[in-house]
Amino acid sequence: MADEIERKIVVPLRKAKMAPRTRRTNRAVKEVRTFIARHMKTGEDKVWIDASVNEKLWENGIRNPPSKITVKAVKYDDGLVEVSLTE
């Protein structure tokens, strides 16, 4: 196996709109975590979300998260996945 696997992934956040208005961005963060865990084949506890991704999700406040976000996911040998914004 290679040292690390790197992918650019578009994460849809439509399900965040189903949450109550005052919890939508919290739900969006959880959606990113579950989506990345599923597509990189690891556990949700092994997904580390960078501060830049968090700031991008929260830039419009708690009520209006973006509908999708493009991230770079890097999976290391120990199963840890690091999620950051693409350049």
Buried (B, 14 or more C-beta within 10 A) or exposed (E): EEEEBEEEBEBEBEBBEEBEEEEBBBBBBBBBBEBBBEBBEBEEEBBBBBEEBBEBBBEEEBEBBBEEBEBBBBBBEEEBBBBBBEE
